[in-house]
Amino acid sequence: MKVLTGDKPNFQIPTKPKVKLKPAPPDQRQIAVMPLRALKDRSLDNGAIRVLGLLCSYCNRAGITWVGQDRLARDLGVTRPAITRQLIALRKKNYIKTIVQGGKNSHTSTTRVIFNADIGTEDAIATMSDESRSPQMIKQEEKYMEEMLSKGSKRARKTIKLPVKAEALEVIKKASGNELVTHNNCEAIVQSIYRSVFFKDKLINDLDLKGFELIAMCQLREQMLSRDLELWLKARPAEPESIIDFARALMDENCSGT
């Protein structure tokens, strides 16, 4: 802060703020689940087993961890090079795998402990919830999702670097316009459009069910059915008893939906 006194400025140093340090929370880890085959593997020395067990104590349910080598070294009371040597040995014997390499001055590596060699990394990550993924993984997955949506489903599946959940693939299919109407999802579309036009739910009858079958035969996209059905309903002088006439009109137009 600068205070003017006459012609000369007078600088006043503010009071040093009081910083109250809080003690670090206690370590809540009580158990470590590790691969049984490692305990039976006589080629692993005690140091490798101890590092693997400690690494497992930081894993989530999918076997994924973001713990750094410095933290492992402090926990075991050894040097970082000693941890590095054991991690290299565990990686060569397929007990661990680096999914995302950590960068300098950024984040630690993303490591997977391989409990079952028959389960791929993609399947293991797909079982994780948002709470069990690091912010870095969430950010990367969102980045590739944006690429997929912009480039289209077919091309994007070749460029994807991280696995995505089945729900995300469904969103991509719909965004690219490749989702075709089936008998099962036709009812949901009819209910939604009917509600938006007449402000009430539709009571599905036998003629509607027959209409769903005819519409499914036309191989329409959901977006096309929604558009044409809305136009057809708005043109009715009264609420139609069923959509069978609409379905027959689609069939008469060679199932083009126009």
C-alpha positions as CSV (number, residue, x, y, z in Angstrom):
1,M,0.0,0.0,0.0
2,K,1.3,3.5,-0.9
3,V,0.5,6.5,1.2
4,L,1.4,10.0,0.0
5,T,2.9,12.2,2.8
6,G,3.9,15.6,1.3
7,D,5.9,15.1,-1.8
8,K,7.4,11.7,-0.8
9,P,5.5,8.5,-1.1
10,N,5.4,6.4,2.1
11,F,5.2,2.6,1.5
12,Q,3.6,0.6,4.2
13,I,4.1,-3.1,4.2
14,P,0.9,-4.9,5.1
15,T,0.7,-7.1,8.1
16,K,1.8,-10.6,7.5
17,P,-1.3,-12.8,7.3
18,K,-1.7,-15.6,9.9
19,V,-1.6,-19.0,8.3
20,K,-3.1,-21.7,10.3
21,L,-1.8,-25.1,9.2
22,K,-4.2,-28.0,9.5
23,P,-2.8,-31.5,10.2
24,A,-3.0,-34.0,7.4
25,P,-5.9,-36.4,7.6
26,P,-5.0,-39.8,8.9
27,D,-4.5,-42.6,6.3
28,Q,-7.8,-44.4,6.0
29,R,-6.4,-47.4,4.2
30,Q,-6.8,-50.6,6.2
31,I,-6.5,-53.5,3.6
32,A,-4.9,-54.2,0.3
33,V,-6.3,-56.7,-2.3
34,M,-3.6,-58.0,-4.5
35,P,-3.4,-60.7,-7.2
36,L,-3.2,-64.2,-5.7
37,R,-0.9,-65.4,-8.5
38,A,1.7,-62.9,-7.3
39,L,1.9,-64.6,-3.9
40,K,2.4,-68.0,-5.6
41,D,5.1,-66.6,-8.0
42,R,8.4,-67.7,-6.7
43,S,10.2,-65.6,-9.3
44,L,9.1,-62.4,-7.4
45,D,11.3,-61.3,-4.5
46,N,10.0,-59.9,-1.3
47,G,10.6,-56.4,-2.4
48,A,8.5,-56.7,-5.5
49,I,5.6,-58.3,-3.5
50,R,5.7,-55.5,-1.0
51,V,5.6,-52.8,-3.7
52,L,2.8,-54.6,-5.5
53,G,0.8,-54.9,-2.2
54,L,1.3,-51.2,-1.4
55,L,0.4,-50.3,-5.0
56,C,-2.8,-52.3,-4.7
57,S,-3.8,-50.4,-1.5
58,Y,-4.2,-47.3,-3.6
59,C,-6.2,-49.0,-6.4
60,N,-9.9,-48.6,-7.0
61,R,-12.2,-51.5,-7.8
62,A,-11.1,-51.6,-11.4
63,G,-7.4,-52.0,-10.3
64,I,-6.6,-48.4,-11.4
65,T,-4.3,-46.1,-9.4
66,W,-2.6,-42.7,-9.8
67,V,-0.2,-43.0,-6.8
68,G,3.3,-41.7,-7.5
69,Q,6.6,-43.4,-7.0
70,D,7.6,-40.7,-4.4
71,R,4.6,-41.6,-2.2
72,L,5.4,-45.4,-2.5
73,A,9.0,-44.7,-1.5
74,R,7.9,-42.7,1.6
75,D,5.5,-45.4,2.6
76,L,8.1,-48.1,2.5
77,G,11.0,-46.0,3.7
78,V,13.1,-46.7,0.6
79,T,14.5,-44.6,-2.2
80,R,12.6,-43.8,-5.4
81,P,15.1,-45.8,-7.6
82,A,14.4,-48.8,-5.5
83,I,10.6,-48.4,-6.2
84,T,11.4,-47.9,-9.9
85,R,13.3,-51.1,-10.2
86,Q,10.5,-53.1,-8.6
87,L,7.9,-51.5,-10.8
88,I,9.9,-52.4,-13.9
89,A,10.1,-56.0,-12.8
90,L,6.3,-56.1,-12.1
91,R,5.6,-54.6,-15.5
92,K,7.8,-57.2,-17.3
93,K,5.9,-60.0,-15.5
94,N,2.5,-58.5,-16.5
95,Y,1.4,-57.6,-13.0
96,I,1.0,-53.9,-13.7
97,K,0.5,-51.9,-16.9
98,T,0.9,-48.1,-17.5
99,I,-2.3,-46.8,-19.2
100,V,-1.4,-43.1,-19.4
101,Q,2.2,-42.0,-19.0
102,G,2.6,-39.1,-16.5
103,G,4.2,-35.9,-17.8
104,K,6.9,-33.8,-16.2
105,N,5.4,-31.1,-13.9
106,S,1.9,-32.4,-14.6
107,H,0.2,-35.6,-13.3
108,T,1.3,-39.0,-12.2
109,S,1.0,-42.0,-14.4
110,T,-2.2,-44.0,-14.6
111,T,-1.4,-47.5,-13.6
112,R,-3.5,-50.7,-13.8
113,V,-2.9,-53.7,-11.5
114,I,-3.7,-56.8,-13.6
115,F,-5.7,-59.1,-11.4
116,N,-7.1,-61.1,-14.3
117,A,-5.1,-61.2,-17.5
118,D,-8.3,-62.2,-19.4
119,I,-9.9,-58.9,-18.8
120,G,-8.6,-56.1,-21.0
121,T,-7.8,-52.6,-20.0
122,E,-10.8,-51.2,-21.8
123,D,-13.2,-53.5,-20.0
124,A,-11.6,-52.7,-16.6
125,I,-11.9,-48.9,-17.2
126,A,-15.5,-49.3,-18.4
127,T,-16.5,-50.6,-15.0
128,M,-15.3,-47.4,-13.3
129,S,-17.7,-44.7,-12.2
130,D,-16.9,-41.0,-12.5
131,E,-15.9,-41.0,-8.8
132,S,-13.2,-43.6,-9.3
133,R,-11.5,-41.9,-12.3
134,S,-8.9,-39.1,-12.0
135,P,-9.7,-35.7,-13.3
136,Q,-7.1,-36.2,-16.0
137,M,-8.8,-39.3,-17.3
138,I,-12.2,-37.7,-17.3
139,K,-10.8,-34.7,-19.2
140,Q,-9.2,-37.0,-21.8
141,E,-12.3,-39.0,-22.3
142,E,-14.4,-35.9,-22.8
143,K,-11.9,-34.7,-25.3
144,Y,-12.1,-37.8,-27.4
145,M,-15.9,-37.9,-27.1
146,E,-16.0,-34.4,-28.7
147,E,-13.8,-35.7,-31.5
148,M,-16.1,-38.6,-32.0
149,L,-19.3,-36.5,-32.2
150,S,-17.7,-34.0,-34.6
151,K,-16.1,-36.5,-37.0
152,G,-18.9,-39.1,-37.0
153,S,-19.3,-42.5,-35.4
154,K,-17.6,-44.6,-38.1
155,R,-14.4,-42.5,-38.4
156,A,-14.1,-41.7,-34.8
157,R,-14.0,-45.3,-33.6
158,K,-10.7,-45.6,-35.4
159,T,-9.3,-42.5,-33.7
160,I,-10.5,-43.1,-30.1
161,K,-7.7,-43.5,-27.6
162,L,-9.6,-44.2,-24.4
163,P,-12.5,-46.6,-24.0
164,V,-16.0,-45.2,-23.5
165,K,-19.1,-46.7,-21.9
166,A,-21.9,-48.3,-23.9
167,E,-24.2,-45.4,-23.1
168,A,-21.7,-43.0,-24.8
169,L,-21.7,-45.1,-27.9
170,E,-25.5,-45.0,-28.0
171,V,-25.3,-41.2,-27.9
172,I,-22.8,-41.1,-30.7
173,K,-25.0,-43.4,-32.9
174,K,-28.0,-41.1,-32.3
175,A,-25.9,-38.0,-33.0
176,S,-24.7,-39.3,-36.3
177,G,-28.3,-40.1,-37.3
178,N,-27.8,-43.9,-37.7
179,E,-30.4,-44.9,-35.0
180,L,-33.3,-46.7,-36.8
181,V,-36.8,-47.0,-35.4
182,T,-37.7,-50.4,-34.1
183,H,-41.0,-51.7,-32.7
184,N,-39.7,-51.2,-29.2
185,N,-38.6,-47.6,-29.4
186,C,-41.5,-46.5,-31.6
187,E,-43.9,-46.3,-28.7
188,A,-41.7,-43.9,-26.8
189,I,-41.4,-41.6,-29.8
190,V,-45.2,-41.7,-30.4
191,Q,-45.9,-40.9,-26.7
192,S,-43.4,-38.0,-26.7
193,I,-44.7,-36.4,-29.9
194,Y,-48.3,-37.0,-28.9
195,R,-47.7,-35.3,-25.6
196,S,-46.1,-32.3,-27.2
197,V,-49.0,-31.8,-29.6
198,F,-52.0,-32.7,-27.4
199,F,-50.5,-32.2,-24.0
200,K,-51.4,-35.6,-22.7
201,D,-50.3,-39.2,-22.9
202,K,-51.7,-41.5,-25.6
203,L,-53.5,-44.7,-24.7
204,I,-51.9,-47.3,-26.9
205,N,-54.4,-49.7,-28.6
206,D,-54.2,-52.6,-31.0
207,L,-54.2,-50.4,-34.1
208,D,-51.2,-48.5,-32.7
209,L,-49.3,-51.7,-32.1
210,K,-50.0,-52.7,-35.7
211,G,-48.8,-49.2,-36.8
212,F,-45.5,-49.7,-34.8
213,E,-44.9,-52.9,-36.8
214,L,-45.4,-51.1,-40.1
215,I,-43.2,-48.2,-39.1
216,A,-40.4,-50.6,-38.1
217,M,-40.6,-52.2,-41.5
218,C,-39.9,-48.8,-43.1
219,Q,-36.4,-48.5,-41.6
220,L,-36.9,-44.9,-40.6
221,R,-34.5,-42.9,-38.5
222,E,-35.8,-41.7,-35.2
223,Q,-35.3,-38.1,-36.2
224,M,-37.3,-38.6,-39.4
225,L,-40.2,-40.4,-37.7
226,S,-40.4,-37.7,-35.0
227,R,-40.5,-34.9,-37.6
228,D,-43.1,-36.5,-39.9
229,L,-45.3,-37.7,-37.0
230,E,-45.4,-34.3,-35.5
231,L,-46.4,-32.7,-38.8
232,W,-49.1,-35.4,-39.3
233,L,-50.6,-35.0,-35.8
234,K,-50.7,-31.2,-36.0
235,A,-52.6,-31.4,-39.3
236,R,-55.4,-33.5,-37.7
237,P,-58.6,-31.7,-37.0
238,A,-59.0,-33.8,-33.9
239,E,-57.0,-36.3,-31.9
240,P,-56.6,-39.5,-34.0
241,E,-57.7,-42.8,-32.5
242,S,-54.5,-44.4,-33.7
243,I,-51.5,-43.8,-35.9
244,I,-52.3,-46.7,-38.2
245,D,-53.3,-44.3,-41.1
246,F,-49.9,-42.5,-40.6
247,A,-48.1,-45.9,-40.8
248,R,-50.0,-46.9,-43.9
249,A,-49.2,-43.6,-45.6
250,L,-45.5,-44.3,-44.9
251,M,-45.8,-47.7,-46.5
252,D,-47.6,-46.2,-49.6
253,E,-44.6,-43.9,-50.0
254,N,-42.3,-46.9,-50.3
255,C,-41.3,-46.5,-46.7
256,S,-39.4,-43.2,-47.4
257,G,-41.0,-41.3,-44.5
258,T,-41.7,-38.4,-46.7
